[in-house]
Amino acid sequence: QTSQLAPASRTAELIDWENAPHARLCHPREDHLIPLMVVTGAATQDQAQRVYNEQMSNWKFWTSSFKFG
């Protein structure tokens, strides 16, 4: 299943990433999120398309992949 995420929504969610469910459990340090922030900034106004989304087995968090442009 794919879904679209508008640039303004994407930016708002990334700025507020720490308030996502289990954010600090999944990302105890934000340094490995920097590549995501750079790519998202480079995409500027391009639509993001979620091309992969799966709940991790035995965990209560999701993993997703996005394509820009």
N, C-alpha and C positions, 0 to 999 in steps of 0.2 A: 504494500500500500504506500503510495506517495502522497505527500501533502505539501502545500505551499505555505511559506512563512514570509510575510511582507517585511521589507527592510526596516520599517519603523518598529514593528513588533519584535523583530530579531534583535535590534539594538537595545530595546528596552529590557528584553529578557536577559541578554548578556550582561548588561549593567547590573541587573538585579540577580545574577547567578547564585549568589550566596544564600538567597531565600528559596531556592528550588528545594524540593524534598530531598533530603539526604545529601545535600551539596557537599558539606565538609566531610562526610563519610566517603564519598566517591572521589573527592578532590581535596585531600587534607592540605595541600599547598596549591596555590593558584598558578605556580610557574609553568606547569604543563598545559595550562589553558591559553597561554600567550600565543601559540601558533593559530589557534582558533580565532582569537581576537584579531590577529593580523590579517588572516584570510577574509574574515568578515568585513574588516575595514577596507580591504582592497576591492571587495565585491561592491562597495558603495551602494548603489540603488538596485543592483541585480536582485531578482527574486531568488530565494533559497528554496530548493526542492529537496524534501526529505526522501531519500532513496532507500534507506534501511532503518528499521525501528524494531527492536526486540527487547523483551523483558529478560533480564539475566536469570538463569535458573537458580532457584533457591535464594534469590535476593529480591528486594523490593525496589529495584531501580531499573531504568531503561538505558539502552545504548542506541544511538542514532548516528547516521551519516547523512551529510548534506552535499548537494551539488549547487553551484552558483552559476548564473548566466543563462 
